[in-house]
Amino acid sequence: MYYENQTFKKYKNKFLCQNRRFLDVLNLLWGDIVNQELKTVFKNSGITILIIFAYGLIIRQKSVYIASTLGAILSIWNLYSMYKDAEVLVYKKNASIKQGMASYSKRYLINGLFLGIMMYVNLQWLIAGALGLLVVKLNILLIMFSHQLNNIIKKLKI
């Protein structure tokens, strides 16, 4: 029994080391691109938060400038938390699936509490908060569409 556990640990460590080397190579090759894309998403989401807040102030709607802004801030926090959790799960030697599921559950529990509070206020705040939670997803979608549009323009010029 002891021998089987030692053999399993040896192969598990060998597998993890090989995957870490592979991930380090990927990080060297693609790390700058991924980091640049994430920076673009964070920057665009921050600009979107400012636009939402200013729009809410202009039309004098508390639900827009409070609920949507808070939802957008929570959306950015979710993306940052997801990025850090993925980094920990990939590079930490003794990371487990339980740790990943716990952080995933924590994020969705916080989102649920936020939407519950917005629903407690009224339906308008709930809708504004839910739309605020979609800010990062909308920015990622817009970045993808801009890349596709640039590829189409490049093909048409050739």
Secondary structure, DSSP 8 states (H G I E B T S, - for coil): -HHHHHHHHHHHHHHHHHHHHHHHHHHHHHHHHHHHHHHHHHHHHHHHHHHHHHHHHHHT-HIIIIIIHHHHHHHHHHHHHHHHHHHHHHH-TT--HHHHHHHHHHHHHHHHHHHHHHHHH-HHHHHHHHHHHTHHHHHHHHHHHHHHHHHHHHHHH-
